[in-house]
């Protein structure tokens, strides 16, 4: 794994009984880039995400990650160690505490950065107070970054779906990840909300320096924010390159995009912003 490669997957295969869900998949994610997995349902994209998250164990192959203390074999780590290494994830189906406020949901994301033990917390020592202040400061930075000030004290269950998507993104950012996994971030969003999500992703990579690995079906969003794209089909790699290079691959339009309208969406130039942040 070269110095600028943050995550490296080699010869990944996964079997569920007699089904080969992922077959000999390999790729590198470079530090600072937005790398996107595309493909139809059943292509193996989410399975690859679950391998990185340590929800699944590969049948063959390995994943290596440049963690805070150097290169580690991610596939040898327990699931709870993933966040501590600097990997955060959002889900296609939002996973938030609906009866807690936006602020408290984001503070939950800080647990991986906990610097105090049980007894210090119970006694609420000066060190614990300092740690809580630091956590609050980091969360407030995320709230400001994502323009969530208006919703800070609102219960998540009462928020519109699009705002909850941003809150889940904020909770992942609160962990201060090196690698951010976004599972279909535009799912369920309208055109304006998707446009805002594109800006968040661009800013996360450019301003925060966080590497993004994304699964996405919206080809316009993929073309707009991605540095490189990996197209999968039936558990295997079909094409890898820039959005334009993947679009030009002979099998991609038929296997993934399906229609002339979908193919032409990859050619759209980034549009002017229609709403969201000032």
C-alpha positions as CSV (number, residue, x, y, z in Angstrom):
1,X,0.0,0.0,0.0
2,X,1.7,3.2,-1.2
3,X,1.8,6.3,1.0
4,X,-1.1,8.1,-0.7
5,X,-3.4,5.0,-0.6
6,X,-5.6,5.1,2.4
7,X,-7.5,1.9,1.9
8,X,-6.5,-1.1,-0.2
9,X,-8.7,-4.1,-1.0
10,X,-7.2,-7.2,-2.6
11,X,-8.9,-10.4,-4.0
12,X,-12.1,-9.9,-1.9
13,X,-14.6,-12.8,-2.3
14,X,-17.7,-13.5,-0.1
15,X,-19.9,-16.6,-0.2
16,X,-23.3,-16.8,1.4
17,X,-24.0,-20.5,1.2
18,X,-23.9,-21.4,-2.5
19,X,-24.1,-17.7,-3.6
20,X,-20.9,-15.9,-4.6
21,X,-21.9,-12.3,-3.7
22,X,-18.4,-10.8,-4.3
23,X,-15.8,-12.4,-6.6
24,X,-12.1,-11.3,-6.6
25,X,-12.7,-7.6,-6.1
26,X,-9.8,-5.3,-5.6
27,X,-9.3,-1.5,-5.6
28,X,-7.3,1.3,-3.9
29,X,-8.8,4.4,-2.3
30,X,-6.4,7.3,-2.4
31,X,-6.2,9.8,0.5
32,X,-8.3,12.9,-0.1
33,X,-10.4,11.6,-3.0
34,X,-14.1,10.8,-3.5
35,X,-14.3,7.2,-4.7
36,X,-17.7,5.8,-5.7
37,X,-19.1,2.3,-6.2
38,X,-21.9,2.0,-8.7
39,X,-24.0,-0.8,-10.0
40,X,-27.5,-2.3,-10.0
41,X,-29.1,-3.9,-7.0
42,X,-27.3,-7.2,-6.2
43,X,-24.0,-6.0,-7.7
44,X,-22.2,-6.5,-4.4
45,X,-21.6,-2.8,-3.5
46,X,-23.2,-2.9,-0.1
47,X,-21.4,-6.2,0.6
48,X,-18.1,-4.5,0.0
49,X,-19.2,-1.7,2.4
50,X,-20.1,-4.3,5.0
51,X,-16.7,-5.9,4.6
52,X,-15.0,-2.6,5.3
53,X,-17.3,-2.0,8.2
54,X,-16.4,-5.5,9.5
55,X,-20.1,-6.5,9.5
56,X,-19.1,-9.4,7.1
57,X,-15.9,-11.4,7.0
58,X,-14.5,-12.1,3.6
59,X,-14.2,-15.7,2.4
60,X,-10.9,-14.8,0.7
61,X,-8.9,-11.6,0.4
62,X,-8.0,-8.8,2.7
63,X,-8.4,-5.0,3.3
64,X,-5.6,-2.8,4.5
65,X,-6.0,0.6,6.0
66,X,-3.6,3.4,6.9
67,X,-4.7,4.0,10.5
68,X,-3.5,6.6,12.9
69,X,-0.7,4.3,14.1
70,X,0.3,3.0,10.7
71,X,-0.9,0.4,8.2
72,X,-3.3,-2.3,9.6
73,X,-5.0,-5.3,8.2
74,X,-8.6,-4.2,8.6
75,X,-10.0,-7.6,8.0
76,X,-8.2,-8.8,11.1
77,X,-9.7,-6.2,13.3
78,X,-12.9,-6.7,15.5
79,X,-15.9,-4.6,14.4
80,X,-15.7,-2.2,17.3
81,X,-12.2,-1.2,16.3
82,X,-13.2,0.2,12.9
83,X,-14.4,3.6,14.3
84,X,-11.4,3.9,16.5
85,X,-9.2,3.5,13.4
86,X,-10.9,6.5,11.8
87,X,-13.6,5.0,9.7
88,X,-17.2,6.3,9.9
89,X,-20.3,5.3,8.0
90,X,-23.8,6.4,7.2
91,X,-26.6,4.1,6.2
92,X,-29.2,4.1,3.4
93,X,-31.8,3.6,6.1
94,X,-31.2,6.4,8.6
95,X,-30.0,5.1,12.0
96,X,-30.6,7.9,14.5
97,X,-32.0,8.2,18.0
98,X,-35.4,9.7,17.2
99,X,-36.2,10.7,20.8
100,X,-32.9,12.6,21.3
101,X,-32.0,16.0,20.0
102,X,-29.7,16.8,17.1
103,X,-27.1,17.9,19.5
104,X,-27.2,14.7,21.6
105,X,-27.2,12.5,18.4
106,X,-24.0,14.2,17.3
107,X,-22.5,13.9,20.8
108,X,-23.1,10.1,20.6
109,X,-20.7,10.2,17.6
110,X,-18.0,11.4,19.9
111,X,-17.9,8.2,22.0
112,X,-15.1,6.8,19.9
113,X,-12.9,9.7,21.0
114,X,-13.6,9.1,24.7
115,X,-10.5,10.0,26.8
116,X,-11.8,9.2,30.3
117,X,-12.8,6.0,32.1
118,X,-15.9,4.9,34.0
119,X,-14.8,6.1,37.5
120,X,-13.7,9.5,36.2
121,X,-17.0,9.9,34.5
122,X,-19.0,8.8,37.6
123,X,-17.0,11.3,39.8
124,X,-17.2,13.9,37.1
125,X,-13.5,14.9,37.6
126,X,-11.9,18.0,36.1
127,X,-10.5,15.8,33.3
128,X,-14.1,14.5,32.6
129,X,-15.4,18.1,32.5
130,X,-12.6,19.1,30.1
131,X,-13.3,16.1,27.9
132,X,-17.0,17.0,27.7
133,X,-16.2,20.6,26.8
134,X,-13.9,19.4,24.0
135,X,-16.6,17.0,22.7
136,X,-19.2,19.8,22.7
137,X,-16.8,22.1,20.9
138,X,-16.2,19.5,18.1
139,X,-19.9,18.9,17.8
140,X,-20.6,22.6,17.5
141,X,-18.1,22.8,14.7
142,X,-20.0,20.1,12.8
143,X,-23.3,21.8,13.5
144,X,-21.9,25.0,12.0
145,X,-20.3,23.2,9.1
146,X,-23.6,21.6,8.1
147,X,-25.8,24.6,8.9
148,X,-27.7,22.7,11.6
149,X,-27.9,25.5,14.1
150,X,-31.6,26.0,13.7
151,X,-32.2,22.3,14.6
152,X,-29.6,21.9,17.4
153,X,-32.2,21.3,20.2
154,X,-34.9,19.7,18.0
155,X,-35.8,16.0,18.5
156,X,-34.7,14.1,15.5
157,X,-38.1,12.3,15.2
158,X,-39.8,15.6,14.3
159,X,-37.4,16.6,11.5
160,X,-38.0,16.3,7.8
161,X,-36.3,13.3,6.1
162,X,-33.7,15.5,4.3
163,X,-32.6,17.1,7.5
164,X,-32.2,13.8,9.2
165,X,-30.0,12.7,6.4
166,X,-27.7,15.6,7.2
167,X,-27.8,14.9,10.9
168,X,-26.6,11.3,10.2
169,X,-23.8,12.8,8.1
170,X,-23.0,15.1,11.0
171,X,-22.9,12.3,13.5
172,X,-20.4,10.5,11.3
173,X,-18.3,13.6,11.0
174,X,-18.3,14.0,14.8
175,X,-16.1,11.0,15.0
176,X,-13.4,12.9,13.1
177,X,-12.9,10.1,10.5
178,X,-10.1,9.7,8.1
179,X,-12.4,7.7,5.8
180,X,-16.1,8.4,5.5
181,X,-18.4,5.7,4.0
182,X,-21.6,7.1,2.5
183,X,-24.2,4.5,1.7
184,X,-26.5,6.1,-1.0
185,X,-26.4,9.6,0.5
186,X,-29.0,10.9,-2.0
187,X,-31.5,8.1,-1.4
188,X,-35.0,9.7,-0.6
189,X,-33.8,13.2,-1.3
190,X,-35.4,15.7,-3.7
191,X,-33.5,17.5,-6.4
192,X,-32.6,20.5,-4.2
193,X,-31.6,18.3,-1.2
194,X,-29.4,16.2,-3.5
195,X,-27.8,19.4,-4.8
196,X,-27.0,20.4,-1.2
197,X,-25.7,16.9,-0.5
198,X,-23.3,17.2,-3.4
199,X,-21.9,20.4,-1.9
200,X,-21.5,18.8,1.5
201,X,-19.5,15.9,0.0
202,X,-17.3,18.3,-2.0
203,X,-16.6,20.4,1.1
204,X,-15.9,17.3,3.3
205,X,-13.2,16.3,0.9
206,X,-11.8,19.7,0.0
207,X,-12.2,21.6,3.3
208,X,-12.0,18.9,5.9
209,X,-9.5,16.7,4.0
210,X,-11.6,13.6,4.7
211,X,-11.5,10.7,2.1
212,X,-15.0,9.6,0.9
213,X,-16.0,6.2,-0.2
214,X,-19.5,6.2,-1.5
215,X,-22.2,3.9,-2.9
216,X,-24.6,5.8,-5.0
217,X,-27.2,5.3,-7.8
218,X,-27.8,8.9,-8.8
219,X,-25.4,9.2,-11.7
220,X,-25.6,13.0,-11.9
221,X,-24.3,13.1,-8.3
222,X,-21.7,10.5,-9.0
223,X,-20.4,12.4,-12.0
224,X,-20.4,15.7,-10.1
225,X,-18.5,14.7,-6.9
226,X,-16.4,11.6,-7.8
227,X,-12.7,11.6,-8.6
228,X,-12.9,7.9,-9.6
229,X,-15.7,5.3,-10.0
230,X,-15.7,1.6,-9.7
231,X,-18.5,-0.1,-11.6
232,X,-19.5,-3.6,-10.3
233,X,-21.8,-6.2,-11.9
234,X,-22.8,-9.6,-10.4
235,X,-20.2,-9.3,-7.7
236,X,-17.3,-8.5,-10.0
237,X,-15.4,-5.4,-11.1
238,X,-16.5,-4.2,-14.5
239,X,-14.7,-0.9,-14.9
240,X,-12.6,1.5,-12.9
241,X,-11.6,5.1,-13.7
242,X,-12.9,8.6,-13.8
243,X,-16.7,9.1,-14.3
244,X,-16.1,9.8,-18.0
245,X,-13.9,6.7,-18.4
246,X,-16.4,4.5,-16.7
247,X,-19.2,5.9,-18.8
248,X,-17.2,5.1,-22.0
249,X,-16.7,1.5,-21.0
250,X,-18.6,-0.7,-23.5
251,X,-20.5,-2.7,-20.9
252,X,-21.4,0.0,-18.4
253,X,-24.3,1.6,-20.1
254,X,-26.1,-1.7,-20.6
255,X,-25.2,-3.2,-17.2
256,X,-25.7,-0.2,-15.0
257,X,-27.3,2.8,-16.6
258,X,-29.8,1.1,-18.7
259,X,-31.3,3.9,-20.7
260,X,-30.1,6.8,-22.9
261,X,-31.4,9.3,-20.4
262,X,-29.4,7.8,-17.6
263,X,-26.2,7.7,-19.8
264,X,-26.7,11.4,-20.7
265,X,-27.0,12.3,-17.0
266,X,-23.3,11.5,-16.6
267,X,-22.5,14.2,-19.1
268,X,-24.2,17.0,-17.2
269,X,-21.9,19.8,-16.1
270,X,-22.1,20.7,-12.5
271,X,-25.1,23.0,-12.1
272,X,-25.5,26.2,-10.2
273,X,-26.5,25.8,-6.6
274,X,-30.3,26.0,-6.2
275,X,-30.6,26.3,-2.5
276,X,-29.2,25.4,0.9
277,X,-26.3,27.1,2.5
278,X,-25.5,30.8,2.0
